[in-house]
Amino acid sequence: MKNNFFSLFFVAATGILALSTTVAGDSTMAAFEMLRASKVLETAIAQYKRFGASGVEQPMCSDVATGFYVFCITIPEDPQDLVFMVHPTIPSGTALRDIPDSVNAQNALPIIYDSVNECTAIGELILATYQWDNSAGGDGSDEVLKTSLLQEFTYNRFFRASETIACGIQVNEEDI
């Protein structure tokens, strides 16, 4: 009986240790993903401030399919006046209202717009979570939750009024 108790105790302790290692590993991975995304955003914003929208380079290993790319949008008074300034597949200067019906644009952009307008100071990091269509045909048959790390900043163009810009990058949802 004593041996069974110690065997059970050993198995339980090993399971708890394995579980705590997995949880710690998940936390470490989440921290790594956030750090990586924040460094990419920091670089993109510095490039934008120095060279304008055309100077923002996509990160190494960027991938439109996985969402690992930088996007920057204007934050105007009216969300319908929102303009894409940086995106790997949408030309710079394209207004939201000029994009054909897109499940992802309809799901993500209002939440991203609201997230940066909700009592956050310019320069703060913000998380926005929204539905994203992973289906090949874009028919909404494979919707998942996605999260973007965002940062808002003011861009001062020569001889023009400054404008508020938000840049973001999707972070790996499984690691958060």
Buried (B, 14 or more C-beta within 10 A) or exposed (E): EEEEEEEEEEEEEEEEEEEEEEEEEEEEBBEEBBEBBBEBBEBBBEBBBEEBBEEBEBBEEBEEEEBBBBBBBBBBEEBEEBBBBBBEEBEBEBEBEEBEEBBBBBBBBBEBBEBBBEEBEEEEBBBBBBBBBBEEEEEBEEBEEBBBBBBBBEBEEEEEEEBBBBBBBBBBBEBB
